[in-house]
Amino acid sequence: MKQYLKTDWDFSSEKLVEVFDELPLWSAPFGLKLLDGVKYRKGLKVVDIGFGTGFPLTEIAMRLGKDSKIYGIDPWEAAVERTKRKIDFYRIENIEIIRGVAENIPIKDNMIDLIVSNNGLNNVADLDKSLSECCRIMKSGGQFIQTMNLNNTMFEFYSTMEKVLTKLKLDASLYLMKKHINKKRQPLDQYLEQIKSHGFSIDSAKHDRFEYCFVDGTTMLNHHFIRLKFIDGWKEILSFEKQSEIFELIENELNRKSEIEGIMKLSVPFVVIDCKKL
C-alpha cells in the first residue's frame, strides 16, 4: 500500500493532539513568504537555521520529497525534541536534526544547495560568524533565503515607551531602548551589505507586513507570546526599581490611545531576502 494511503488516524490520540499544535502566528506570515520564494527541485541538500518547533523544516522536507536531504539546526533542546516527535509521527525520512548553533555548523564545505532561515539569523549570537558558516557549507550558485522583521517593528509600542522615558528624562534607558532595537533589527541596508561581504549576491529583498491587533494595551501586554518573547527584553531596558512604574505608565498610555483609535495595533514589517553564493 502507498504510504500516503495509510490514513488510520486516531483523533482521540494524545500523541496526535500533541503534534497538532497550531502554527505559531508569529512565524507563519514570515514563513509562508519564505516558502513561496524557495526554488524547488529534486535532490536538494538543504539547511534550515533556527527551525524552533519544526517550521518550516518539516514543511520543506515534505515538499521536496525523499530525494532531498534536509538538515535542521537549532540550539533549543526542548524544541528539538518536540520536532523529532513530529518527524516521527509524520513519518518524514529525509530530515537530520542537529542540536547546535549557526556559528558552528557541522557540515562539510560546499555541500548545501539551499539554506533557509525563518526569522532566525537575526537572533544568533555572532552574525558574522554565522554568515561565514553559511558561505562555507554552500555550493556556488546555491540559494540562501531568509526572513527578518525590520527595525520599525512594533513602533506603536516603542514610540510610546520613548515618550514615557523622554518625559521622565531617563536618557540612559532611552539609549538602551535604541540599542536593543538595533541589536535585534539592524537597518536593512546595513544587513544586506553584511551578507554581501560574506560572498553572497542579493537577488531580491521583498517587503511585506502584518499586524497584531488587540482591544487595548493591557490585553497586548498580557498576551502569552508578548510575555514569552518580548517582555524580558523590554524589562532589561529599565532599572529594576523603575520597571513597575514605567510599565504602568506605558500601559496607561497605550490604553488611552487604543480607546481613541478603537484598537491596539502592533505593526510588523518584514523582508524576504533571496541571495545566492557567488
C-alpha positions as CSV (number, residue, x, y, z in Angstrom):
1,M,0.0,0.0,0.0
2,K,1.2,3.5,-0.8
3,Q,2.4,5.4,2.3
4,Y,0.0,8.3,1.7
5,L,-3.0,5.9,1.7
6,K,-2.3,5.0,5.3
7,T,-4.8,7.4,6.9
8,D,-5.5,5.4,10.0
9,W,-5.5,8.4,12.3
10,D,-6.9,8.1,15.8
11,F,-8.3,11.6,16.5
12,S,-8.7,10.7,20.2
13,S,-4.9,10.0,20.5
14,E,-3.0,12.3,22.8
15,K,0.1,11.9,20.6
16,L,-1.8,13.2,17.6
17,V,-3.0,16.2,19.5
18,E,0.5,16.9,20.9
19,V,1.9,17.4,17.4
20,F,-1.3,19.1,16.0
21,D,-0.5,22.4,17.6
22,E,-1.4,25.5,15.7
23,L,1.4,27.0,13.6
24,P,2.8,29.9,15.7
25,L,1.1,33.1,14.5
26,W,4.4,35.0,14.7
27,S,6.4,32.7,12.4
28,A,3.6,31.9,9.9
29,P,3.5,35.2,8.0
30,F,7.2,35.2,7.5
31,G,7.4,31.5,6.7
32,L,4.7,31.5,4.1
33,K,6.5,34.2,2.1
34,L,9.8,32.3,2.5
35,L,8.2,29.1,1.2
36,D,6.9,31.0,-1.8
37,G,10.5,32.0,-2.6
38,V,12.2,28.6,-2.4
39,K,13.3,27.3,-5.8
40,Y,12.0,23.7,-5.5
41,R,13.7,20.9,-7.4
42,K,14.6,17.3,-6.7
43,G,17.8,16.1,-5.0
44,L,18.5,19.3,-3.0
45,K,20.6,19.3,0.1
46,V,19.1,21.9,2.5
47,V,19.8,23.5,5.9
48,D,17.1,25.2,8.0
49,I,18.8,27.5,10.5
50,G,16.7,28.1,13.7
51,F,13.8,25.8,13.0
52,G,12.3,26.0,16.5
53,T,9.5,23.5,16.9
54,G,9.7,22.4,13.3
55,F,8.6,25.1,10.9
56,P,9.4,25.5,8.1
57,L,11.7,22.5,8.4
58,T,9.1,19.7,8.2
59,E,7.1,21.6,5.5
60,I,10.1,22.0,3.3
61,A,11.1,18.3,3.8
62,M,7.7,17.1,2.8
63,R,7.5,19.5,-0.3
64,L,11.0,18.4,-1.5
65,G,10.4,14.7,-1.0
66,K,12.6,11.7,-0.4
67,D,15.3,12.5,-3.0
68,S,16.3,15.6,-1.0
69,K,18.1,15.8,2.4
70,I,17.2,18.5,4.9
71,Y,19.3,19.4,7.9
72,G,17.8,21.4,10.7
73,I,20.0,23.2,13.2
74,D,18.7,24.8,16.4
75,P,20.2,25.0,20.0
76,W,16.8,24.8,21.8
77,E,16.7,21.3,23.3
78,A,13.0,21.2,24.2
79,A,12.1,22.4,20.7
80,V,14.4,19.9,19.1
81,E,12.8,17.1,21.0
82,R,9.3,18.2,20.0
83,T,10.4,18.5,16.4
84,K,11.8,15.0,16.5
85,R,8.4,13.7,17.7
86,K,6.7,15.5,14.8
87,I,9.1,14.0,12.3
88,D,8.5,10.5,13.7
89,F,4.7,10.9,13.7
90,Y,4.6,12.4,10.2
91,R,6.9,9.6,9.0
92,I,9.3,12.0,7.4
93,E,12.5,10.2,6.4
94,N,14.7,12.9,4.8
95,I,15.4,15.1,7.8
96,E,18.5,15.1,10.0
97,I,18.3,17.1,13.2
98,I,21.4,18.9,14.6
99,R,21.2,20.5,18.0
100,G,23.7,23.3,17.7
101,V,24.3,26.9,16.6
102,A,24.7,28.7,13.3
103,E,28.2,29.8,14.3
104,N,29.4,26.3,14.1
105,I,27.5,24.1,11.5
106,P,28.9,20.5,11.4
107,I,28.5,20.1,7.7
108,K,31.3,19.8,5.1
109,D,32.3,22.6,2.8
110,N,30.5,23.3,-0.5
111,M,27.8,20.7,0.2
112,I,24.5,22.6,0.5
113,D,22.2,23.7,-2.3
114,L,19.7,25.7,-0.2
115,I,19.8,27.5,3.1
116,V,16.6,28.8,4.7
117,S,16.1,30.8,7.9
118,N,12.7,32.0,9.0
119,N,13.5,35.0,11.3
120,G,16.3,33.0,12.8
121,L,19.6,34.6,11.8
122,N,18.8,37.9,13.4
123,N,18.7,36.1,16.7
124,V,22.2,34.5,16.6
125,A,25.0,35.5,19.0
126,D,27.5,36.2,16.2
127,L,26.0,37.1,12.9
128,D,29.3,37.5,11.1
129,K,30.4,34.0,12.1
130,S,27.0,32.6,11.2
131,L,27.1,34.1,7.7
132,S,30.6,32.9,7.2
133,E,29.4,29.4,8.0
134,C,26.6,29.7,5.5
135,C,29.0,30.6,2.8
136,R,31.4,27.8,3.7
137,I,28.8,25.0,3.5
138,M,27.0,26.2,0.4
139,K,27.8,25.3,-3.2
140,S,28.5,28.1,-5.7
141,G,25.2,29.3,-7.1
142,G,23.2,27.9,-4.1
143,Q,20.1,29.7,-2.9
144,F,20.1,31.4,0.5
145,I,16.7,32.7,1.5
146,Q,15.7,34.2,4.9
147,T,13.2,36.4,6.5
148,M,13.6,39.1,9.2
149,N,11.4,41.7,10.7
150,L,12.6,45.3,10.3
151,N,13.8,47.9,12.7
152,N,10.4,49.7,12.9
153,T,8.7,46.6,14.1
154,M,6.1,47.3,16.8
155,F,6.8,51.0,16.5
156,E,3.5,51.7,18.3
157,F,4.9,50.2,21.4
158,Y,8.4,51.6,21.1
159,S,7.2,55.2,20.4
160,T,5.0,55.0,23.5
161,M,8.0,53.8,25.6
162,E,10.1,56.5,24.1
163,K,7.5,59.1,25.0
164,V,7.4,57.9,28.6
165,L,11.2,57.7,29.0
166,T,11.6,61.1,27.5
167,K,9.0,62.6,29.8
168,L,10.8,61.1,32.8
169,K,14.2,62.2,31.5
170,L,15.5,58.7,31.6
171,D,18.2,59.2,29.0
172,A,20.2,56.1,29.9
173,S,17.1,53.9,29.4
174,L,16.2,55.7,26.2
175,Y,19.7,54.9,24.9
176,L,19.3,51.2,25.9
177,M,16.0,51.0,24.1
178,K,17.5,52.2,20.8
179,K,20.5,49.8,21.3
180,H,18.1,46.9,22.0
181,I,16.2,47.6,18.7
182,N,19.4,47.9,16.7
183,K,20.9,44.7,18.1
184,K,17.9,42.6,17.1
185,R,16.9,44.5,14.0
186,Q,19.7,46.5,12.4
187,P,18.9,48.7,9.4
188,L,18.2,46.7,6.3
189,D,20.8,48.4,4.1
190,Q,23.5,47.6,6.7
191,Y,22.4,44.0,6.9
192,L,22.4,43.5,3.1
193,E,26.0,44.8,2.9
194,Q,27.0,42.4,5.7
195,I,25.5,39.5,3.7
196,K,27.4,40.6,0.6
197,S,30.6,40.8,2.5
198,H,30.4,37.1,3.1
199,G,30.3,36.0,-0.5
200,F,26.6,36.3,-1.5
201,S,24.8,38.5,-4.1
202,I,21.3,39.8,-3.3
203,D,18.8,38.7,-5.9
204,S,15.8,40.4,-4.2
205,A,14.6,41.9,-0.9
206,K,10.8,41.8,-0.9
207,H,9.0,43.8,1.7
208,D,5.8,42.7,3.4
209,R,4.0,43.3,6.7
210,F,1.3,42.0,9.1
211,E,-0.3,43.3,12.2
212,Y,-1.2,42.1,15.7
213,C,-4.4,43.7,16.9
214,F,-5.7,43.8,20.5
215,V,-8.6,45.5,22.2
216,D,-6.2,47.6,24.3
217,G,-2.6,47.9,25.7
218,T,-3.4,45.8,28.8
219,T,-4.5,42.9,26.6
220,M,-1.4,43.2,24.5
221,L,1.0,43.2,27.4
222,N,-0.8,40.1,28.9
223,H,-0.7,38.1,25.6
224,H,1.2,34.9,26.0
225,F,3.6,35.4,23.1
226,I,4.3,39.0,24.0
227,R,5.2,37.9,27.5
228,L,7.2,34.9,26.3
229,K,9.3,36.7,23.6
230,F,9.4,40.4,24.3
231,I,8.7,41.4,27.9
232,D,12.1,40.3,29.3
233,G,13.9,42.3,26.6
234,W,11.8,45.4,27.4
235,K,12.5,45.0,31.2
236,E,16.2,44.9,30.6
237,I,16.0,48.4,29.2
238,L,14.8,49.7,32.6
239,S,16.4,49.7,36.1
240,F,14.7,47.1,38.3
241,E,13.3,49.6,40.7
242,K,11.6,51.6,37.9
243,Q,10.1,48.7,35.9
244,S,6.7,48.6,37.6
245,E,6.2,52.4,37.5
246,I,7.3,52.7,33.8
247,F,5.3,49.8,32.6
248,E,2.2,51.1,34.3
249,L,2.7,54.5,32.5
250,I,3.3,52.7,29.2
251,E,0.2,50.6,29.7
252,N,-2.0,53.6,30.6
253,E,-0.8,55.5,27.5
254,L,-1.4,52.5,25.2
255,N,-4.9,52.1,26.7
256,R,-5.6,55.8,26.2
257,K,-4.5,55.6,22.5
258,S,-6.5,52.4,21.9
259,E,-9.6,54.0,23.4
260,I,-9.3,56.9,20.9
261,E,-8.4,54.7,17.9
262,G,-10.7,51.8,18.8
263,I,-7.9,49.2,18.7
264,M,-4.3,48.5,19.9
265,K,-2.2,47.6,16.9
266,L,1.4,46.3,16.6
267,S,2.8,46.6,13.1
268,V,5.4,44.0,12.0
269,P,7.1,45.0,8.7
270,F,9.5,42.3,7.4
271,V,11.6,41.4,4.4
272,V,12.3,38.2,2.5
273,I,15.9,38.3,1.3
274,D,16.8,36.0,-1.5
275,C,20.5,35.5,-2.2
276,K,22.9,33.2,-4.0
277,K,26.5,32.3,-3.3
278,L,28.9,33.8,-5.8
